[in-house]
Amino acid sequence: MSALQRKAGALHLEGVALEDVARRFGTPCYVYSRSMVEAAFREFDEGLAGVDHLVCYAVKANSNLAILDVLRRMGAGFDIVSGGELARVLAAGADAGRVLFSGVGKSEAEIRTALAARIHCFNVESEPELERLDALAGALGVKAPISLRVNPDVDAKTHPYISTGLAGNKFGIPYGSALEVYRRAAKLRNLEVHGIDCHIGSQILEAAPLEEAVDRVLALADAVQAAGIRLKHVDFGGGFGIRYRDEATIDVAAYTRTLAARMQGRGLKVLLEPGRYIVGNAGVLLTRVEYLKVDKAKRFAVVDASMSELIRPMLYDAWHEIVPVTQSARGEALAYDIVGPICESTDVLGTGRSLAIAGGDLLAILSAGAYAMAMASNYNTRPRPAEVLVDGDKAYEIRSRERVESLFADERTLDAAMKP
Ligand SMILES: *Cc1c(COP(=O)(O)O)cnc(C)c1O
C-alpha cells in the first residue's frame, strides 16, 4: 500500500502535502514515509514469523539515523559494510549484537572496532580475511563469530553492475571451495563458525534465482554440518527488487512464508539482508523547475536537483517516475528531458517525460528512498539536500541541508597549509 496519494490534485505522502514540505524545508529535498518503511519491514518479519529469524536491514541503502531508528524500534538487525556504518547504527541506538558486517575489504581498524563492539557476525569474503580476523581476535583475546559469504554462482538476472552472485565476481568465496575454507576456519583458534551467507545481487525481480541460491546454500550447510562443523544460522542476503516503473516484483510476504516453511525443523536461524525493498518506494526527491529551455531538437526542464543528489539514472541507467506535485490545468503536456544544473551531459534525471509544467513548478521524483541520498555527492560544491521523515500528518527534518562553508571546512589555502 502506497502512502503516496493525490488529494484534490495535491500530492501527499501520508497526511502531509509535499508542497508544504518544499515550502518549509526548501528544494531539493528527500522525503520519506515512516509507515511505508515499517510496512515493508513487516512483510519480511511477519513472513518469517514461524521460524527463528533476524531481518538485518542493509544500511547502505539509506543510512539516515532516523530511518535506522525507525527500523531498530521494529526489532530489525543491521547489515553494515564499513566502520562508518557501524558508528551510525550504534549512534541510532542499535544493539551491536544484532549487527552483521559484510564487505570484501574490511580494514584492520574496522575489524578491531567491530570485535570490541561484539557484533553478531562477520560475513567473511576471502581466506586472507579469515586469517586477519583470527589474528586480530587473538590479539584482543576474543572469539570472532564468522559466517562465510559464498558465491553460489547463480544468475540473478539483474543489471550486470548490481549482480554479485556469479563466478568471476569480486564478492564471496567460490561455491566449490567453500567446504575446504570451512574446514580451515574451524581449525583457527580465535574464530567461531556461526553460519553461511550469500547475496546474489540487487533489484532482483524473479524468485527463481533467489530460490536457487537457497537450494545451494542449504546443500552446502548440510555438507558443512556433515563434516562436523555446527552451524547456527543461514543468511540468504538481500536483493529484493522494487517497482520503479511497471516491473512485476517478488511477492515478499509469500516468498518469506515459503522460506519459513522450508526452514522448519532445521534448527537454523534465518537471516535476510534487504535494503532497497525496505526504503526504496518510501522516498521521493522534491525538486523545483528552474527553467524550461527549448532547443531545436529538444525541450529541457532544468531542475534544482541533479546527479549529485540522485546518481542512479546516470550510474545504472535507472528509470524514476517524475510527476508534478500539484496538478494544474495548465496547457498541454510536452515531452521534456529533466536535467540538473551540473556541468556534465550525463546529468539527466529522466528523458522524454510528458509533463504540463512551467518554470517554478514543483516535481517529485519517485521511488527515491534507496541508493539515492546515500550516494549523494558534493560535486560542483553543491550542499547535500535536507531529508524529511513524514509520520502521519507530521513532517520532521531528519537531516538539515548542508551548509556551503562545511563543504570546505577541512581544506586549507596554501598559506594555511604551509604554516608550521
Ligand atoms: C547491498 C547489500 C545488501 C542489500 O541489497 P538490496 O538489493 O538493497 O536488498 C545486502 N547484503 C549485502 C552483502 C549487500 O552488499
The ligand as a MOL file (V3000), in Angstrom:
LIG
                    3D

  0  0  0     0  0            999 V3000
M  V30 BEGIN CTAB
M  V30 COUNTS 15 15 0 0 0
M  V30 BEGIN ATOM
M  V30 1 C 23.9000 -4.1780 -0.7240 0
M  V30 2 C 23.8050 -5.4240 0.0360 0
M  V30 3 C 22.5720 -5.8470 0.5280 0
M  V30 4 C 21.2720 -5.1590 0.2250 0
M  V30 5 O 20.9150 -5.2620 -1.1100 0
M  V30 6 P 19.4830 -4.7430 -1.5920 0
M  V30 7 O 19.4810 -5.0040 -3.0330 0
M  V30 8 O 19.4120 -3.2970 -1.2640 0
M  V30 9 O 18.4610 -5.5370 -0.8530 0
M  V30 10 C 22.5550 -6.9990 1.3030 0
M  V30 11 N 23.6900 -7.6800 1.5860 0
M  V30 12 C 24.8970 -7.2900 1.1230 0
M  V30 13 C 26.0900 -8.0650 1.4650 0
M  V30 14 C 24.9920 -6.1480 0.3330 0
M  V30 15 O 26.1870 -5.7800 -0.1300 0
M  V30 END ATOM
M  V30 BEGIN BOND
M  V30 1 1 1 2
M  V30 2 1 2 3
M  V30 3 2 2 14
M  V30 4 1 3 4
M  V30 5 2 3 10
M  V30 6 1 4 5
M  V30 7 1 5 6
M  V30 8 2 6 7
M  V30 9 1 6 8
M  V30 10 1 6 9
M  V30 11 1 10 11
M  V30 12 2 11 12
M  V30 13 1 12 13
M  V30 14 1 12 14
M  V30 15 1 14 15
M  V30 END BOND
M  V30 END CTAB
M  END
